[in-house]
Amino acid sequence: MRLFVALLGATLGLPATLPVDAAPSGRGVVSALTEGVDITVPASVNLGTGFTGGTLTGQLGPVQVRDVRGPVNPNSWIATVSATVFVTGGGGPQRTIANGQVSYWSGPATRSTGGGTLVPGQPTQAQAVTLNVPREAFRKISGNGNNEVRWVPTIRVAIPSSVVAGVYTGTITHSVA
C-alpha cells in the first residue's frame, strides 16, 4: 500500500521587512497502493521568521512509516519527499520561491520498532538535498515482520532577495512505497 501524505499549505509570510514564516500541514492518508504500509506527517508546523537574501531553517515534526505486512519477506519500502514552489498572490517572478531553494535532510531515526535495516536518506545537514525533484527520505532495505520508524526532518528555505513581501504557500509531500 502506498500511502501518500502531503504537508500542505507551507506558508512563507514576507511583510515589509520580509520575515518568513513557513507552516506545512496535512496529516492524513491521501492514496493507498501497497497494502499494509502507511505514512503520517505533522498537521502543521511554524518555521519562524526570515528575510529576503537569507535562509530559514526549521524542523517539520515527526514523520512516521508503519509497516504491518508481518512475515512478508522482504518487506522493504522507500519513503520519498518533494516540494512545490512557494508563491504569493498570483505568483510570477517576484512572487515565487523555487522548490530548488528548499533543502531537506531526514536526520536519523528518532524511534524504531521491529526488525530490519533502516537507512536515513540524509543523516546530517551535510547531506541535505534540494527538493526540485523527488528525493529519498528514508528506506527499509531488509528484514520482515511488522515495523515502524520515525524521523524529524529539517528544511532550509533560501529566500531570494528579489521576492516581494507576502504570504508564500507551497506543499511538501512525503510518500512511501
FIFIMI-342325 format. One line per 2 residues: number of its first residue (from 1); their letters; for each residue y negated, x negated, z negated of N, C-alpha, C. Coordinates in Angstrom, 1 decimal. Atoms other than C-alpha are relative to their C-alpha. Last residue first. Layout:
BEGIN
NUM	a	Y X Z Y X Z Y X Z; ...
# end
This chain:
BEGIN
177	av	-1.1 -0.4 -0.9 -2.6 -6.0 1.5 1.2 -1.0 -0.3; -1.2 0.7 0.2 -5.6 -6.0 -0.8 1.1 0.5 0.9
175	sh	-1.2 -0.8 -0.4 -9.2 -5.0 -0.3 1.2 -0.9 -0.3; -1.3 0.7 0.3 -12.6 -6.1 -1.8 1.1 0.9 0.5
173	ti	-1.2 -0.7 -0.1 -15.9 -4.9 -0.2 1.2 -0.9 -0.4; -1.0 1.0 0.1 -19.4 -5.9 -0.9 1.3 0.7 -0.2
171	tg	-1.3 -0.3 0.5 -21.9 -3.4 0.5 0.8 -1.2 -0.1; -1.2 0.4 -0.8 -25.6 -3.6 1.2 1.2 0.3 -0.7
169	ty	-1.3 -0.6 0.3 -29.0 -2.3 -0.1 1.1 -0.5 1.0; -0.9 0.3 -1.1 -32.4 -4.0 -0.3 1.4 0.5 -0.5
167	vg	-1.4 -0.2 0.6 -35.1 -2.4 -2.4 1.0 -0.2 1.1; -0.7 -1.2 -0.2 -38.5 -3.7 -1.1 1.3 0.0 -0.8
165	av	-0.4 -0.7 1.2 -40.8 -6.6 -0.7 0.7 1.3 0.3; 1.1 -0.7 0.6 -40.8 -8.3 2.7 0.5 0.6 -1.3
163	vs	-0.2 -1.5 0.2 -38.4 -10.9 3.9 -1.1 0.6 -0.8; 0.6 -0.9 -1.0 -39.5 -14.2 5.4 0.1 1.4 -0.3
161	sp	1.4 -0.1 0.3 -38.8 -16.5 2.4 -0.8 1.0 0.9; 0.9 0.7 -0.9 -35.1 -15.8 2.8 -1.5 0.2 -0.4
159	ia	1.0 -0.9 -0.5 -33.3 -14.9 -0.3 -0.9 -0.7 0.9; 1.2 0.8 -0.4 -30.1 -16.9 -0.8 -1.0 0.9 0.6
157	vr	0.8 -0.5 -1.1 -27.8 -14.5 -2.6 -1.1 -0.9 0.2; 1.3 0.6 0.0 -25.1 -16.0 -4.9 -0.7 0.5 1.3
155	it	0.7 0.1 -1.3 -22.0 -14.1 -5.8 -1.4 -0.6 -0.2; 1.4 0.2 0.0 -19.6 -14.6 -8.7 -0.6 0.0 1.4
153	pv	0.6 0.8 -1.1 -16.1 -13.2 -9.0 -1.5 -0.1 -0.3; 1.4 -0.4 0.0 -14.5 -12.1 -12.3 -0.8 -0.9 1.0
151	wr	0.9 1.1 -0.2 -10.7 -12.3 -11.9 -1.4 0.6 -0.1; 1.5 -0.4 0.1 -7.9 -10.0 -12.9 -0.8 -1.3 0.1
149	ve	0.9 1.2 0.1 -4.2 -10.3 -12.0 -1.4 0.6 0.0; 1.4 -0.3 -0.1 -1.4 -7.8 -12.4 -0.7 -1.3 -0.1
147	nn	0.9 1.0 0.4 2.4 -8.0 -11.9 -1.5 0.5 0.1; 1.4 -0.5 0.1 5.5 -5.9 -11.5 -0.9 -1.1 -0.5
145	gn	0.3 -0.7 1.3 8.5 -7.9 -10.5 -1.4 0.5 0.0; -0.2 -1.4 -0.2 8.9 -10.5 -7.7 -0.2 0.6 -1.4
143	gs	-0.4 -0.8 1.1 7.8 -14.0 -7.2 0.2 1.4 0.3; -1.5 0.0 0.2 5.8 -16.0 -4.7 0.3 0.9 -1.2
141	ik	-0.8 0.6 -1.1 2.4 -16.3 -3.0 1.5 0.0 -0.3; -1.3 0.3 0.7 0.1 -14.0 -4.9 0.9 -0.5 1.1
139	rf	-1.3 -0.3 -0.7 -3.4 -14.2 -3.4 1.1 -0.3 -1.0; -1.1 0.4 0.9 -7.1 -14.2 -4.4 1.3 0.3 0.8
137	ae	0.5 0.0 1.4 -10.5 -13.8 -2.7 1.1 -0.5 -1.0; -1.0 -0.2 1.0 -9.6 -14.6 0.9 -0.6 -0.1 -1.4
135	rp	-0.6 1.2 0.6 -12.6 -14.2 3.1 1.1 0.4 -1.0; -0.9 -0.3 1.1 -13.9 -11.5 5.6 0.6 -1.4 -0.5
133	vn	-1.3 -0.4 -0.6 -16.7 -12.9 7.8 0.9 0.3 -1.3; 0.4 -0.5 -1.3 -20.5 -13.3 7.0 1.3 0.4 0.8
131	lt	-0.7 -1.3 -0.4 -19.4 -13.5 3.4 -0.4 0.6 1.3; 0.9 -1.1 -0.4 -20.3 -17.1 2.7 0.8 1.2 0.5
129	va	0.0 -0.3 -1.4 -17.8 -19.2 0.8 -1.0 1.0 0.3; 0.6 -1.3 -0.4 -18.0 -20.9 -2.6 0.0 0.1 1.5
127	qa	-0.7 -0.6 -1.1 -15.6 -23.8 -3.1 -0.6 1.3 0.5; -0.1 1.0 -1.1 -17.9 -25.9 -5.3 0.7 0.5 1.2
125	qt	1.2 -0.1 -0.8 -18.6 -22.8 -7.4 0.0 -1.0 1.2; 1.3 0.4 0.6 -15.1 -23.0 -8.7 -1.1 0.2 1.0
123	pq	-0.1 0.1 1.5 -11.6 -21.5 -8.2 -1.3 -0.4 -0.6; 1.1 1.0 0.2 -12.4 -20.2 -4.6 0.0 -0.2 -1.5
121	gp	0.6 0.4 -1.3 -9.5 -18.2 -3.2 -1.0 -1.1 -0.2; 1.3 -0.5 -0.3 -7.6 -18.0 -6.5 -0.5 -0.6 1.3
119	vl	0.8 1.0 -0.5 -3.8 -18.6 -6.3 -1.4 0.6 0.2; 1.3 -0.6 -0.4 -1.3 -16.6 -8.3 -0.9 -1.2 0.4
117	tg	1.0 1.0 -0.1 2.4 -17.8 -8.4 -1.3 0.7 0.5; 0.5 0.4 -1.3 4.9 -15.2 -9.5 -1.1 -1.0 -0.1
115	gg	-0.4 1.3 -0.5 5.8 -13.3 -12.7 -0.7 -0.3 1.3; -1.0 0.0 -0.9 4.2 -10.5 -14.7 0.3 -1.4 0.6
113	ts	-1.3 -0.3 0.6 0.9 -10.5 -16.3 1.0 0.0 1.0; -1.1 -0.3 -0.9 -2.5 -12.0 -15.5 1.3 0.3 -0.8
111	rt	-1.1 -0.7 0.6 -5.9 -12.3 -17.1 1.1 0.2 1.1; 0.4 -0.1 1.4 -9.1 -14.3 -16.4 1.1 0.7 -0.8
109	ap	-0.5 -1.3 0.6 -7.6 -15.6 -13.1 -0.5 0.0 -1.4; -1.4 0.0 0.3 -9.8 -18.5 -11.8 0.4 1.4 -0.5
107	gs	-0.3 0.6 1.3 -13.1 -18.2 -10.1 1.4 0.1 -0.3; -0.8 -0.9 0.9 -13.5 -15.8 -7.2 0.1 -0.5 -1.4
105	wy	-1.1 0.7 0.5 -16.4 -17.5 -5.4 0.7 0.8 -1.0; -1.0 -0.5 0.9 -18.8 -15.8 -3.1 1.0 -1.0 -0.5
103	sv	-1.2 0.9 0.3 -21.9 -16.7 -1.1 0.8 0.7 -1.1; -0.7 -0.5 1.2 -24.4 -14.1 0.4 1.3 -0.9 -0.1
101	qg	0.8 0.5 1.2 -26.9 -15.6 2.9 0.7 0.3 -1.3; -0.2 1.4 0.1 -24.3 -15.2 5.7 -0.8 -0.7 -1.1
99	na	-1.2 0.2 0.9 -24.4 -11.5 4.9 0.4 -1.5 -0.1; -1.3 0.1 -0.7 -27.9 -11.5 6.4 1.1 -0.3 -1.0
97	it	-0.6 1.3 0.5 -30.9 -10.4 4.3 1.4 0.0 0.6; -1.4 0.2 0.0 -32.8 -7.8 6.3 0.4 -1.3 -0.6
95	rq	-0.5 -0.9 0.9 -36.3 -6.3 6.1 1.6 -0.1 -0.1; 0.6 0.3 1.3 -38.3 -9.0 7.8 0.5 0.9 -1.1
93	pg	0.0 1.4 0.4 -36.1 -9.0 10.9 -0.5 -0.3 -1.4; 0.8 0.8 -0.8 -35.4 -5.2 11.0 -0.1 -1.5 -0.5
91	gg	-0.6 1.3 -0.5 -34.1 -2.8 8.5 -1.0 -0.7 0.9; -0.7 -0.2 -1.3 -35.2 0.9 8.4 0.6 -1.3 0.4
89	gt	0.6 -0.9 -1.0 -36.2 0.7 4.7 0.8 0.1 1.3; 0.9 -1.0 0.7 -34.6 -2.2 3.0 -0.6 0.8 1.1
87	vf	1.2 -0.4 -0.7 -31.5 -4.1 4.2 -0.9 0.9 -0.9; 0.8 -0.7 1.0 -28.7 -6.2 2.8 -1.3 0.4 0.8
85	vt	1.3 0.6 0.2 -26.1 -7.3 5.5 -0.7 0.9 -1.1; 0.9 -0.4 -1.1 -22.6 -6.2 4.9 -1.3 -0.7 -0.2
83	as	1.3 -0.7 0.4 -20.1 -8.0 2.7 -0.7 0.4 1.3; 1.0 0.1 -1.1 -16.5 -9.2 2.8 -1.3 0.7 -0.5
81	vt	1.4 -0.5 0.3 -13.7 -9.8 0.3 -0.9 -0.2 1.2; 1.1 0.5 -0.8 -9.9 -10.2 0.7 -1.3 0.6 -0.4
79	ai	1.2 -0.8 0.2 -6.9 -9.8 -1.6 -1.2 -0.7 0.8; 1.2 0.7 -0.2 -3.6 -11.2 -0.3 -1.2 1.0 -0.2
77	ws	1.1 -0.8 -0.5 -0.2 -10.0 -1.4 -1.2 -0.9 0.2; 1.2 0.7 -0.1 3.3 -11.3 -2.3 -1.1 0.9 0.6
75	np	1.0 -1.0 0.0 6.2 -9.1 -3.4 -1.4 -0.8 -0.1; 1.1 0.3 0.9 9.0 -11.5 -2.4 -1.1 1.2 0.0
73	nv	0.2 1.5 0.0 11.2 -9.9 -3.2 -0.1 -0.5 1.4; 0.2 0.4 -1.4 10.9 -6.2 -4.1 -0.3 -1.5 0.1
71	pg	-0.8 1.1 -0.4 12.1 -6.1 -7.7 -0.1 -0.3 1.5; -1.2 0.4 0.7 9.2 -4.1 -9.0 0.8 -1.1 0.6
69	rv	-1.1 -0.1 -0.9 6.7 -2.8 -6.5 1.3 -0.4 -0.6; -1.1 -0.6 0.7 4.1 -2.2 -9.2 1.3 0.2 0.9
67	dr	-1.1 -0.1 -0.9 1.4 -4.6 -8.0 1.2 0.6 -0.8; -1.2 -0.5 0.7 -1.9 -4.3 -9.7 1.1 0.2 1.0
65	vq	-1.0 -0.4 -0.9 -5.0 -6.2 -8.4 1.2 0.3 -0.9; -1.4 0.1 0.4 -8.0 -6.4 -10.6 0.9 0.5 1.1
63	vp	-0.7 -0.6 -1.2 -11.7 -7.2 -10.0 1.5 -0.2 -0.4; -1.4 0.2 -0.3 -13.7 -7.8 -13.2 0.5 0.7 1.2
61	gl	-0.8 -0.7 1.0 -17.5 -8.0 -13.1 1.5 -0.1 0.4; -0.2 -1.3 -0.4 -19.7 -8.9 -10.1 0.7 0.9 -1.1
59	qg	-1.4 -0.4 0.0 -21.0 -12.1 -11.7 0.1 1.5 0.4; -0.5 -0.8 1.1 -24.5 -13.3 -10.9 1.4 0.4 0.2
57	tl	-1.4 0.2 0.3 -26.6 -15.7 -8.8 0.4 0.9 -1.2; -0.4 -0.9 1.1 -30.0 -15.0 -7.2 1.5 -0.1 -0.1
55	tg	-1.3 -0.6 0.0 -31.5 -17.6 -4.9 0.2 0.8 -1.3; -0.9 0.5 1.1 -35.0 -18.7 -4.0 1.4 0.6 0.1
53	gt	-0.1 1.4 0.0 -37.2 -18.5 -0.9 0.9 -0.6 -1.1; -0.2 0.5 -1.3 -38.2 -15.0 -1.8 0.0 -1.5 0.0
51	fg	1.2 0.0 -0.8 -37.8 -14.3 -5.5 0.3 -0.6 1.4; 0.2 1.3 -0.8 -35.0 -13.4 -7.8 -1.3 0.2 0.8
49	tg	1.2 0.1 -0.8 -34.2 -10.8 -10.6 -0.1 -1.4 0.8; 1.2 0.6 0.5 -31.1 -9.6 -12.3 -1.1 -0.1 1.0
47	ln	0.1 1.5 0.0 -27.6 -9.2 -11.0 -1.3 -0.6 -0.5; 1.4 0.4 -0.2 -27.1 -5.6 -12.1 0.0 -1.5 0.0
45	vs	0.4 1.3 0.6 -23.5 -4.5 -11.6 -1.4 -0.2 0.3; 1.3 0.5 -0.4 -21.9 -1.1 -10.8 -0.3 -1.3 -0.8
43	ap	0.7 -1.1 -0.5 -18.5 0.6 -10.9 -1.4 -0.4 0.5; 1.0 -0.6 0.9 -16.6 -2.6 -11.2 -0.7 1.2 0.7
41	vt	1.2 0.8 0.2 -13.6 -3.2 -8.9 -1.0 0.7 -0.9; 1.2 -0.7 0.5 -10.1 -1.9 -8.6 -1.1 -1.0 -0.2
39	id	1.1 0.9 0.4 -7.2 -3.0 -6.4 -1.1 0.9 -0.6; 1.3 -0.5 0.0 -3.8 -1.4 -5.7 -1.0 -1.0 -0.5
37	vg	1.0 1.0 0.3 -0.3 -2.3 -4.7 -1.4 0.6 0.0; -0.2 0.7 1.2 2.7 0.0 -4.9 -1.0 -1.1 -0.4
35	et	-0.5 -0.7 1.2 3.0 1.3 -1.4 0.1 -0.9 -1.2; -1.2 0.7 0.5 1.1 -0.9 1.1 0.3 0.7 -1.3
33	la	-1.0 0.4 -1.1 -1.4 1.1 3.3 1.2 -0.7 -0.5; -1.3 0.6 0.5 -3.7 3.0 0.9 0.9 -0.3 1.1
31	sv	-1.1 -0.3 -0.9 -7.4 3.9 1.5 1.2 -0.7 -0.5; 0.5 -0.6 -1.2 -10.6 4.3 -0.5 1.1 0.3 1.0
29	vg	-0.9 0.3 -1.1 -9.4 3.7 -4.0 -0.6 0.7 1.2; -0.9 -1.0 -0.6 -12.0 3.6 -6.7 0.8 -0.4 1.1
27	rg	-1.4 0.1 0.5 -14.9 1.9 -8.4 0.8 1.1 0.7; -1.0 -0.6 -0.8 -18.0 1.8 -6.1 1.4 -0.1 -0.5
25	sp	-0.7 -1.1 0.7 -21.0 -0.2 -7.2 1.2 0.5 0.8; -1.2 -0.6 -0.7 -22.9 -3.3 -6.3 0.7 1.1 -0.9
23	aa	-0.9 -0.9 0.8 -26.3 -3.7 -8.1 1.1 0.6 0.9; -1.2 -0.5 -0.8 -28.5 -6.5 -6.9 0.9 0.8 -0.9
21	dv	-1.0 -0.7 0.9 -32.0 -7.0 -8.3 1.1 0.4 0.9; -1.2 -0.6 -0.7 -34.4 -9.4 -6.6 0.9 0.5 -1.0
19	pl	-1.2 0.1 0.8 -38.0 -10.3 -7.7 1.2 0.7 0.7; -1.3 0.1 -0.6 -40.5 -10.4 -4.8 1.2 -0.4 -0.9
17	ta	-0.3 1.4 0.3 -43.9 -10.8 -6.4 1.5 -0.4 0.4; 1.0 0.9 -0.5 -44.9 -7.7 -4.6 0.2 -1.4 -0.3
15	pl	1.3 -0.5 0.2 -41.6 -5.9 -5.4 -1.0 -1.1 0.5; 1.0 1.1 -0.2 -38.3 -7.1 -3.9 -1.4 0.6 -0.1
13	gl	1.4 -0.5 0.1 -35.4 -5.0 -5.2 -1.0 -1.1 0.1; 0.9 1.1 0.3 -32.0 -6.1 -4.0 -1.4 0.6 0.0
11	ta	1.4 -0.2 -0.1 -29.3 -3.4 -4.2 -0.8 -1.2 -0.3; 0.6 1.2 0.5 -25.6 -3.6 -3.6 -1.5 0.0 0.3
9	gl	1.4 0.0 0.4 -24.9 0.0 -2.8 -0.5 -1.2 -0.7; 1.0 -0.7 -0.9 -21.2 0.0 -2.6 -1.3 -0.1 -0.6
7	la	1.1 0.0 0.9 -18.7 -2.4 -4.2 -1.2 0.5 0.8; 1.3 0.6 -0.3 -15.9 -1.3 -2.0 -0.9 0.0 -1.2
5	vf	1.0 -0.4 0.9 -12.3 -0.7 -2.7 -1.3 -0.7 0.3; 1.2 0.5 -0.4 -9.4 -0.7 -0.3 -1.1 0.5 -0.9
3	lr	1.1 -0.8 0.7 -6.0 -0.1 -1.5 -1.3 -0.8 0.3; 1.3 0.7 0.0 -3.4 -1.4 0.9 -1.0 0.9 -0.6
1	m	1.2 -0.9 0.0 0.0 0.0 0.0 -1.2 -0.9 0.0
# end
